[in-house]
Amino acid sequence: MSTTTRYRQTKEYLEALRVLISGEDGQVMRHPDQAHAPYWQAADLQVIPNESFEYVDAFATHQLLIFTPHAESLSWMLYMLRDAFSDYLTPDNKSLIYSQWGVALKCAQASHRESSAMGMQSALLDAADLALEAFLEAEQKCRRRKRG
């Protein structure tokens, strides 16, 4: 698949997610993987409902923890983004991307205006848009280098 096609498909997927969250009406959507792991816990990022929630991870000291009552809907969004970025994420860049998305969630959480589920999901999508643009730019730069 060409870089342009992959970029366009991912961009459309992100836009579809924006439409979904704007019409959500407080209804929590669930990704099929949430049947086994209801809250996101991967790539050095954990999203959990509150500080008393029992989480077990040997590497927890290295992880960014997001405590939020919106853990289920944010976890859904992270699973959806994982699916959307499956062609872009590698073992080398995965933790970096998810940590950037975690920082976006922390910033939204700190803002009273954006601390709602929809506000935090929107901030996450904004960060995903930035990551997608960075991936496109890197691929184009690499292609130009190969040409000469």
N, CA, C and O atoms as a DFTB+ gen file, in Angstrom:
592 C
 N C O
     1  1       0.848      -1.175       0.000
     2  2       0.000       0.000       0.000
     3  2       0.894       1.238       0.000
     4  3       1.892       1.298       0.718
     5  1       0.528       2.205      -0.800
     6  2       1.346       3.412      -0.896
     7  2       1.224       4.259       0.373
     8  3       0.259       4.152       1.130
     9  1       2.230       5.094       0.575
    10  2       2.243       6.001       1.720
    11  2       1.011       6.898       1.716
    12  3       0.384       7.106       2.755
    13  1       0.668       7.423       0.552
    14  2      -0.467       8.338       0.439
    15  2      -1.773       7.631       0.767
    16  3      -2.619       8.183       1.470
    17  1      -1.942       6.418       0.264
    18  2      -3.178       5.666       0.521
    19  2      -3.296       5.329       1.998
    20  3      -4.360       5.501       2.593
    21  1      -2.212       4.851       2.590
    22  2      -2.228       4.499       4.011
    23  2      -2.528       5.729       4.870
    24  3      -3.312       5.663       5.816
    25  1      -1.891       6.847       4.523
    26  2      -2.127       8.095       5.251
    27  2      -3.604       8.499       5.151
    28  3      -4.238       8.816       6.157
    29  1      -4.139       8.483       3.931
    30  2      -5.529       8.894       3.702
    31  2      -6.500       7.997       4.475
    32  3      -7.452       8.490       5.081
    33  1      -6.261       6.693       4.456
    34  2      -7.139       5.763       5.172
    35  2      -7.091       6.010       6.681
    36  3      -8.124       5.996       7.349
    37  1      -5.908       6.232       7.203
    38  2      -5.783       6.495       8.637
    39  2      -6.435       7.816       9.003
    40  3      -7.094       7.917      10.038
    41  1      -6.261       8.830       8.166
    42  2      -6.883      10.146       8.403
    43  2      -8.405      10.014       8.421
    44  3      -9.071      10.596       9.277
    45  1      -8.949       9.258       7.488
    46  2     -10.403       9.043       7.432
    47  2     -10.885       8.287       8.671
    48  3     -11.958       8.580       9.199
    49  1     -10.110       7.332       9.126
    50  2     -10.440       6.565      10.327
    51  2     -10.505       7.501      11.541
    52  3     -11.425       7.413      12.354
    53  1      -9.518       8.396      11.651
    54  2      -9.515       9.345      12.769
    55  2     -10.718      10.271      12.707
    56  3     -11.308      10.596      13.737
    57  1     -11.084      10.696      11.503
    58  2     -12.265      11.556      11.348
    59  2     -13.539      10.798      11.726
    60  3     -14.442      11.368      12.338
    61  1     -13.613       9.525      11.368
    62  2     -14.773       8.707      11.744
    63  2     -14.861       8.578      13.266
    64  3     -15.957       8.588      13.828
    65  1     -13.714       8.457      13.931
    66  2     -13.708       8.409      15.392
    67  2     -14.213       9.725      15.984
    68  3     -14.931       9.720      16.984
    69  1     -13.844      10.843      15.375
    70  2     -14.344      12.149      15.848
    71  2     -15.866      12.215      15.749
    72  3     -16.533      12.716      16.654
    73  1     -16.403      11.713      14.656
    74  2     -17.863      11.696      14.478
    75  2     -18.498      10.798      15.547
    76  3     -19.518      11.156      16.134
    77  1     -17.899       9.648      15.793
    78  2     -18.430       8.733      16.804
    79  2     -18.481       9.366      18.188
    80  3     -19.487       9.248      18.887
    81  1     -17.405      10.038      18.588
    82  2     -17.397      10.601      19.944
    83  2     -18.323      11.800      20.057
    84  3     -18.832      12.080      21.142
    85  1     -18.552      12.512      18.963
    86  2     -19.451      13.663      19.040
    87  2     -20.908      13.226      19.159
    88  3     -21.738      13.987      19.656
    89  1     -21.230      12.024      18.716
    90  2     -22.598      11.531      18.812
    91  2     -22.786      10.490      19.886
    92  3     -23.820       9.822      19.932
    93  1     -21.809      10.343      20.746
    94  2     -21.802       9.276      21.750
    95  2     -22.909       9.413      22.797
    96  3     -23.426       8.401      23.269
    97  1     -23.281      10.628      23.169
    98  2     -24.334      10.873      24.166
    99  2     -24.108      10.133      25.482
   100  3     -25.051       9.605      26.071
   101  1     -22.864      10.094      25.940
   102  2     -22.566       9.478      27.221
   103  2     -22.536       7.955      27.185
   104  3     -22.243       7.316      28.196
   105  1     -22.831       7.376      26.043
   106  2     -22.819       5.927      25.917
   107  2     -21.378       5.451      25.739
   108  3     -20.644       5.972      24.900
   109  1     -20.986       4.472      26.522
   110  2     -19.621       3.962      26.450
   111  2     -19.553       2.868      25.393
   112  3     -20.305       1.895      25.435
   113  1     -18.637       3.046      24.445
   114  2     -18.411       2.029      23.430
   115  2     -17.275       1.136      23.899
   116  3     -16.390       1.571      24.636
   117  1     -17.311      -0.123      23.462
   118  2     -16.283      -1.062      23.889
   119  2     -15.651      -1.732      22.677
   120  3     -16.335      -2.126      21.732
   121  1     -14.344      -1.848      22.729
   122  2     -13.576      -2.557      21.715
   123  2     -13.629      -4.050      22.079
   124  3     -13.668      -4.380      23.264
   125  1     -13.632      -4.950      21.104
   126  2     -13.655      -6.385      21.436
   127  2     -12.539      -6.818      22.387
   128  3     -12.742      -7.730      23.189
   129  1     -11.381      -6.193      22.317
   130  2     -10.278      -6.551      23.213
   131  2     -10.549      -6.164      24.667
   132  3      -9.878      -6.657      25.574
   133  1     -11.519      -5.294      24.892
   134  2     -11.846      -4.895      26.257
   135  2     -12.563      -6.008      27.021
   136  3     -12.721      -5.911      28.238
   137  1     -12.994      -7.049      26.338
   138  2     -13.574      -8.193      27.030
   139  2     -12.516      -8.877      27.893
   140  3     -12.835      -9.441      28.940
   141  1     -11.270      -8.829      27.460
   142  2     -10.167      -9.446      28.193
   143  2      -9.419      -8.439      29.059
   144  3      -8.947      -8.782      30.143
   145  1      -9.311      -7.220      28.596
   146  2      -8.591      -6.172      29.321
   147  2      -9.415      -4.892      29.207
   148  3      -9.260      -4.145      28.241
   149  1     -10.292      -4.629      30.182
   150  2     -11.207      -3.487      30.052
   151  2     -10.522      -2.127      30.022
   152  3     -11.065      -1.173      29.465
   153  1      -9.339      -2.028      30.614
   154  2      -8.628      -0.756      30.660
   155  2      -7.297      -0.892      29.939
   156  3      -6.634      -1.927      30.002
   157  1      -6.925       0.182      29.251
   158  2      -5.692       0.167      28.466
   159  2      -4.496      -0.010      29.367
   160  3      -4.354       0.685      30.374
   161  1      -3.628      -0.950      29.000
   162  2      -2.381      -1.169      29.717
   163  2      -1.386      -1.751      28.724
   164  3      -1.276      -2.968      28.578
   165  1      -0.673      -0.882      28.054
   166  2       0.331      -1.314      27.080
   167  2       1.208      -0.129      26.721
   168  3       0.846       1.029      26.931
   169  1       2.366      -0.450      26.177
   170  2       3.277       0.570      25.650
   171  2       3.555       1.695      26.649
   172  3       3.548       2.874      26.295
   173  1       3.796       1.308      27.893
   174  2       4.146       2.260      28.962
   175  2       3.045       3.255      29.301
   176  3       3.323       4.337      29.819
   177  1       1.810       2.898      29.016
   178  2       0.662       3.759      29.353
   179  2      -0.443       2.901      29.949
   180  3      -0.825       1.874      29.389
   181  1      -0.948       3.342      31.092
   182  2      -2.097       2.678      31.714
   183  2      -3.185       3.706      31.960
   184  3      -2.918       4.811      32.433
   185  1      -4.404       3.333      31.637
   186  2      -5.565       4.178      31.905
   187  2      -6.475       3.363      32.812
   188  3      -7.004       2.329      32.407
   189  1      -6.653       3.837      34.043
   190  2      -7.419       3.078      35.024
   191  2      -8.400       4.004      35.741
   192  3      -8.194       5.216      35.808
   193  1      -9.491       3.403      36.286
   194  2     -10.577       4.235      36.813
   195  2     -10.240       5.072      38.042
   196  3     -10.729       6.195      38.169
   197  1      -9.426       4.558      38.936
   198  2      -9.082       5.345      40.121
   199  2      -7.838       4.757      40.773
   200  3      -7.375       3.680      40.398
   201  1      -7.319       5.460      41.726
   202  2      -6.061       5.052      42.347
   203  2      -6.186       3.774      43.161
   204  3      -5.180       3.119      43.434
   205  1      -7.404       3.405      43.554
   206  2      -7.553       2.179      44.337
   207  2      -7.748       0.954      43.448
   208  3      -7.792      -0.171      43.946
   209  1      -7.866       1.163      42.138
   210  2      -8.002       0.045      41.211
   211  2      -6.733      -0.787      41.257
   212  3      -5.625      -0.252      41.200
   213  1      -6.900      -2.098      41.361
   214  2      -5.739      -2.974      41.435
   215  2      -5.174      -3.216      40.052
   216  3      -5.827      -3.804      39.190
   217  1      -3.980      -2.764      39.859
   218  2      -3.296      -3.014      38.605
   219  2      -1.970      -3.698      38.932
   220  3      -1.306      -3.362      39.913
   221  1      -1.611      -4.636      38.114
   222  2      -0.389      -5.394      38.343
   223  2       0.474      -5.304      37.101
   224  3       0.084      -5.748      36.021
   225  1       1.624      -4.737      37.263
   226  2       2.566      -4.655      36.158
   227  2       3.957      -4.495      36.745
   228  3       4.208      -3.588      37.539
   229  1       4.838      -5.362      36.359
   230  2       6.202      -5.320      36.880
   231  2       6.934      -4.045      36.485
   232  3       7.891      -3.644      37.148
   233  1       6.486      -3.406      35.406
   234  2       7.162      -2.211      34.911
   235  2       6.376      -0.937      35.224
   236  3       6.578       0.087      34.571
   237  1       5.491      -0.990      36.207
   238  2       4.608       0.136      36.500
   239  2       5.373       1.423      36.813
   240  3       4.869       2.514      36.544
   241  1       6.556       1.320      37.363
   242  2       7.308       2.533      37.692
   243  2       7.718       3.300      36.443
   244  3       7.991       4.499      36.515
   245  1       7.765       2.626      35.304
   246  2       8.143       3.264      34.049
   247  2       6.932       3.735      33.252
   248  3       7.079       4.334      32.187
   249  1       5.765       3.470      33.756
   250  2       4.560       3.761      32.987
   251  2       3.928       5.084      33.396
   252  3       4.036       5.543      34.533
   253  1       3.268       5.668      32.414
   254  2       2.457       6.850      32.669
   255  2       1.078       6.346      33.066
   256  3       0.436       5.618      32.309
   257  1       0.626       6.732      34.247
   258  2      -0.676       6.286      34.751
   259  2      -1.682       7.421      34.630
   260  3      -1.421       8.545      35.060
   261  1      -2.816       7.120      34.050
   262  2      -3.912       8.080      33.951
   263  2      -5.048       7.540      34.812
   264  3      -5.640       6.512      34.484
   265  1      -5.357       8.224      35.908
   266  2      -6.482       7.860      36.754
   267  2      -7.656       8.744      36.346
   268  3      -7.583       9.969      36.449
   269  1      -8.735       8.121      35.885
   270  2      -9.871       8.909      35.415
   271  2     -11.162       8.102      35.480
   272  3     -11.149       6.893      35.251
   273  1     -12.267       8.756      35.789
   274  2     -13.552       8.050      35.737
   275  2     -13.937       7.669      34.298
   276  3     -14.878       6.903      34.088
   277  1     -13.219       8.199      33.329
   278  2     -13.498       7.916      31.915
   279  2     -12.579       6.828      31.362
   280  3     -12.371       6.747      30.151
   281  1     -12.031       5.997      32.238
   282  2     -11.042       4.991      31.838
   283  2     -11.576       4.047      30.763
   284  3     -10.839       3.668      29.853
   285  1     -12.839       3.668      30.858
   286  2     -13.378       2.709      29.896
   287  2     -13.471       3.311      28.493
   288  3     -13.082       2.672      27.515
   289  1     -13.984       4.534      28.396
   290  2     -14.117       5.141      27.062
   291  2     -12.760       5.560      26.491
   292  3     -12.558       5.503      25.278
   293  1     -11.839       5.976      27.345
   294  2     -10.499       6.318      26.854
   295  2      -9.740       5.068      26.434
   296  3      -8.969       5.094      25.474
   297  1      -9.960       3.981      27.152
   298  2      -9.336       2.714      26.758
   299  2      -9.869       2.271      25.402
   300  3      -9.107       1.800      24.558
   301  1     -11.176       2.420      25.189
   302  2     -11.762       2.114      23.883
   303  2     -11.052       2.919      22.791
   304  3     -10.691       2.379      21.745
   305  1     -10.858       4.212      23.045
   306  2     -10.212       5.068      22.051
   307  2      -8.772       4.600      21.792
   308  3      -8.332       4.575      20.643
   309  1      -8.049       4.237      22.832
   310  2      -6.670       3.774      22.647
   311  2      -6.619       2.466      21.864
   312  3      -5.729       2.279      21.034
   313  1      -7.551       1.570      22.114
   314  2      -7.617       0.337      21.310
   315  2      -7.912       0.681      19.847
   316  3      -7.328       0.088      18.940
   317  1      -8.803       1.623      19.620
   318  2      -9.140       2.024      18.250
   319  2      -7.928       2.668      17.575
   320  3      -7.667       2.415      16.398
   321  1      -7.195       3.490      18.307
   322  2      -5.994       4.114      17.739
   323  2      -4.905       3.081      17.473
   324  3      -4.178       3.177      16.484
   325  1      -4.797       2.106      18.349
   326  2      -3.833       1.026      18.102
   327  2      -4.151       0.359      16.758
   328  3      -3.252       0.080      15.965
   329  1      -5.434       0.109      16.518
   330  2      -5.847      -0.505      15.254
   331  2      -5.557       0.427      14.074
   332  3      -5.074      -0.014      13.031
   333  1      -5.851       1.703      14.246
   334  2      -5.654       2.680      13.165
   335  2      -4.180       2.841      12.807
   336  3      -3.845       3.055      11.642
   337  1      -3.299       2.740      13.800
   338  2      -1.871       2.977      13.586
   339  2      -1.061       1.690      13.470
   340  3       0.165       1.720      13.581
   341  1      -1.727       0.569      13.250
   342  2      -1.014      -0.710      13.224
   343  2       0.077      -0.757      12.160
   344  3       1.090      -1.428      12.356
   345  1      -0.105      -0.063      11.042
   346  2       0.920      -0.036       9.993
   347  2       2.078       0.905      10.332
   348  3       3.138       0.827       9.711
   349  1       1.888       1.774      11.291
   350  2       2.914       2.762      11.629
   351  2       3.725       2.382      12.861
   352  3       4.916       2.684      12.936
   353  1       3.097       1.729      13.815
   354  2       3.758       1.448      15.092
   355  2       4.730       0.285      14.973
   356  3       4.425      -0.753      14.385
   357  1       5.902       0.487      15.544
   358  2       6.940      -0.547      15.583
   359  2       7.404      -0.683      17.037
   360  3       7.092       0.170      17.868
   361  1       8.135      -1.731      17.342
   362  2       8.675      -1.837      18.702
   363  2       9.557      -0.642      19.074
   364  3       9.677      -0.296      20.249
   365  1      10.168      -0.017      18.074
   366  2      11.051       1.122      18.338
   367  2      10.307       2.416      18.655
   368  3      10.816       3.239      19.416
   369  1       9.106       2.618      18.087
   370  2       8.428       3.898      18.272
   371  2       7.163       3.811      19.115
   372  3       6.600       4.840      19.490
   373  1       6.712       2.609      19.415
   374  2       5.425       2.427      20.089
   375  2       5.353       3.146      21.439
   376  3       4.390       3.867      21.702
   377  1       6.347       2.959      22.285
   378  2       6.310       3.593      23.608
   379  2       6.345       5.108      23.508
   380  3       5.693       5.797      24.293
   381  1       7.095       5.631      22.557
   382  2       7.163       7.080      22.368
   383  2       5.794       7.644      21.966
   384  3       5.348       8.649      22.519
   385  1       5.142       7.003      21.019
   386  2       3.842       7.479      20.553
   387  2       2.812       7.427      21.681
   388  3       2.089       8.396      21.914
   389  1       2.749       6.299      22.375
   390  2       1.770       6.180      23.459
   391  2       2.080       7.124      24.614
   392  3       1.160       7.606      25.274
   393  1       3.341       7.393      24.867
   394  2       3.647       8.355      25.935
   395  2       3.202       9.759      25.518
   396  3       2.736      10.531      26.356
   397  1       3.340      10.097      24.231
   398  2       2.838      11.396      23.762
   399  2       1.320      11.464      23.903
   400  3       0.771      12.493      24.297
   401  1       0.658      10.375      23.583
   402  2      -0.798      10.348      23.741
   403  2      -1.186      10.423      25.217
   404  3      -2.191      11.040      25.568
   405  1      -0.380       9.788      26.084
   406  2      -0.633       9.876      27.519
   407  2      -0.464      11.289      28.042
   408  3      -1.238      11.741      28.886
   409  1       0.543      11.986      27.547
   410  2       0.748      13.385      27.949
   411  2      -0.435      14.241      27.486
   412  3      -0.879      15.132      28.211
   413  1      -0.937      13.975      26.295
   414  2      -2.114      14.706      25.807
   415  2      -3.309      14.465      26.733
   416  3      -4.077      15.386      27.008
   417  1      -3.463      13.242      27.209
   418  2      -4.554      12.933      28.145
   419  2      -4.354      13.651      29.467
   420  3      -5.306      14.189      30.033
   421  1      -3.111      13.665      29.969
   422  2      -2.817      14.366      31.231
   423  2      -3.134      15.859      31.116
   424  3      -3.708      16.450      32.030
   425  1      -2.757      16.460      29.988
   426  2      -3.023      17.889      29.783
   427  2      -4.515      18.159      29.711
   428  3      -5.000      19.131      30.290
   429  1      -5.244      17.308      29.006
   430  2      -6.700      17.482      28.913
   431  2      -7.335      17.300      30.281
   432  3      -8.268      18.018      30.640
   433  1      -6.834      16.351      31.034
   434  2      -7.366      16.092      32.366
   435  2      -7.149      17.288      33.292
   436  3      -7.986      17.573      34.148
   437  1      -6.041      17.976      33.122
   438  2      -5.734      19.139      33.953
   439  2      -6.598      20.345      33.603
   440  3      -6.779      21.246      34.423
   441  1      -7.124      20.358      32.397
   442  2      -7.982      21.458      31.952
   443  2      -9.430      21.143      32.309
   444  3      -9.969      20.121      31.885
   445  1     -10.057      22.021      33.088
   446  2     -11.453      21.778      33.471
   447  2     -12.361      21.712      32.246
   448  3     -13.356      20.988      32.239
   449  1     -12.012      22.470      31.219
   450  2     -12.822      22.510      30.004
   451  2     -12.767      21.188      29.228
   452  3     -13.748      20.792      28.599
   453  1     -11.616      20.509      29.278
   454  2     -11.427      19.305      28.473
   455  2     -11.389      18.026      29.295
   456  3     -11.016      16.981      28.763
   457  1     -11.758      18.068      30.567
   458  2     -11.627      16.878      31.408
   459  2     -12.809      15.923      31.286
   460  3     -12.820      14.880      31.941
   461  1     -13.803      16.251      30.465
   462  2     -14.906      15.320      30.207
   463  2     -14.398      14.187      29.329
   464  3     -13.316      14.283      28.749
   465  1     -15.172      13.123      29.231
   466  2     -14.779      11.994      28.382
   467  2     -14.575      12.464      26.943
   468  3     -13.577      12.121      26.310
   469  1     -15.516      13.243      26.433
   470  2     -15.410      13.710      25.053
   471  2     -14.221      14.655      24.878
   472  3     -13.535      14.595      23.857
   473  1     -13.970      15.510      25.838
   474  2     -12.835      16.424      25.763
   475  2     -11.507      15.684      25.764
   476  3     -10.590      16.037      25.023
   477  1     -11.409      14.657      26.597
   478  2     -10.166      13.886      26.659
   479  2      -9.987      13.036      25.395
   480  3      -8.871      12.882      24.899
   481  1     -11.087      12.490      24.881
   482  2     -11.002      11.729      23.631
   483  2     -10.592      12.645      22.480
   484  3      -9.798      12.262      21.622
   485  1     -11.132      13.835      22.474
   486  2     -10.794      14.802      21.427
   487  2      -9.308      15.178      21.498
   488  3      -8.642      15.283      20.468
   489  1      -8.797      15.378      22.709
   490  2      -7.370      15.686      22.883
   491  2      -6.514      14.523      22.396
   492  3      -5.461      14.729      21.793
   493  1      -6.962      13.320      22.656
   494  2      -6.253      12.126      22.197
   495  2      -6.240      12.063      20.669
   496  3      -5.220      11.726      20.066
   497  1      -7.363      12.384      20.053
   498  2      -7.420      12.400      18.585
   499  2      -6.547      13.507      18.001
   500  3      -5.937      13.322      16.948
   501  1      -6.482      14.650      18.671
   502  2      -5.588      15.724      18.213
   503  2      -4.138      15.245      18.229
   504  3      -3.380      15.499      17.293
   505  1      -3.762      14.547      19.305
   506  2      -2.397      14.014      19.403
   507  2      -2.160      12.938      18.341
   508  3      -1.061      12.839      17.794
   509  1      -3.165      12.148      18.053
   510  2      -3.040      11.122      17.011
   511  2      -2.864      11.772      15.644
   512  3      -2.091      11.286      14.820
   513  1      -3.581      12.873      15.400
   514  2      -3.412      13.611      14.140
   515  2      -1.976      14.100      13.989
   516  3      -1.393      14.000      12.909
   517  1      -1.408      14.629      15.070
   518  2      -0.018      15.098      15.032
   519  2       0.945      13.949      14.749
   520  3       1.892      14.099      13.977
   521  1       0.697      12.806      15.377
   522  2       1.557      11.640      15.144
   523  2       1.465      11.189      13.691
   524  3       2.474      10.840      13.078
   525  1       0.257      11.198      13.146
   526  2       0.077      10.787      11.752
   527  2       0.829      11.719      10.809
   528  3       1.467      11.262       9.860
   529  1       0.758      13.015      11.063
   530  2       1.483      13.983      10.235
   531  2       2.992      13.756      10.334
   532  3       3.705      13.866       9.337
   533  1       3.479      13.438      11.540
   534  2       4.910      13.178      11.723
   535  2       5.333      11.916      10.972
   536  3       6.405      11.885      10.367
   537  1       4.504      10.885      11.007
   538  2       4.812       9.667      10.253
   539  2       4.869       9.942       8.754
   540  3       5.766       9.460       8.063
   541  1       3.912      10.716       8.256
   542  2       3.900      11.042       6.825
   543  2       5.146      11.825       6.444
   544  3       5.795      11.520       5.443
   545  1       5.477      12.823       7.233
   546  2       6.660      13.638       6.955
   547  2       7.926      12.786       6.960
   548  3       8.784      12.949       6.092
   549  1       8.050      11.887       7.920
   550  2       9.235      11.023       8.001
   551  2       9.326      10.096       6.791
   552  3      10.410       9.883       6.249
   553  1       8.195       9.550       6.373
   554  2       8.205       8.662       5.204
   555  2       8.561       9.427       3.935
   556  3       9.301       8.922       3.091
   557  1       8.041      10.633       3.798
   558  2       8.355      11.437       2.614
   559  2       9.826      11.829       2.598
   560  3      10.466      11.816       1.547
   561  1      10.354      12.173       3.752
   562  2      11.770      12.535       3.858
   563  2      12.655      11.345       3.495
   564  3      13.653      11.502       2.792
   565  1      12.298      10.181       3.964
   566  2      13.050       8.959       3.682
   567  2      13.007       8.656       2.167
   568  3      14.017       8.269       1.579
   569  1      11.860       8.832       1.566
   570  2      11.724       8.591       0.121
   571  2      12.568       9.575      -0.680
   572  3      13.184       9.195      -1.676
   573  1      12.601      10.832      -0.256
   574  2      13.415      11.838      -0.974
   575  2      14.890      11.498      -0.881
   576  3      15.629      11.672      -1.850
   577  1      15.333      11.012       0.281
   578  2      16.729      10.614       0.459
   579  2      17.104       9.461      -0.457
   580  3      18.196       9.435      -1.024
   581  1      16.203       8.521      -0.596
   582  2      16.475       7.366      -1.450
   583  2      16.572       7.742      -2.909
   584  3      17.311       7.117      -3.670
   585  1      15.821       8.771      -3.307
   586  2      15.851       9.217      -4.700
   587  2      17.119       9.970      -5.055
   588  3      17.507      10.030      -6.222
   589  1      17.742      10.523      -4.087
   590  2      18.950      11.206      -4.481
   591  2      19.355      12.298      -3.629
   592  3      20.374      12.938      -3.889
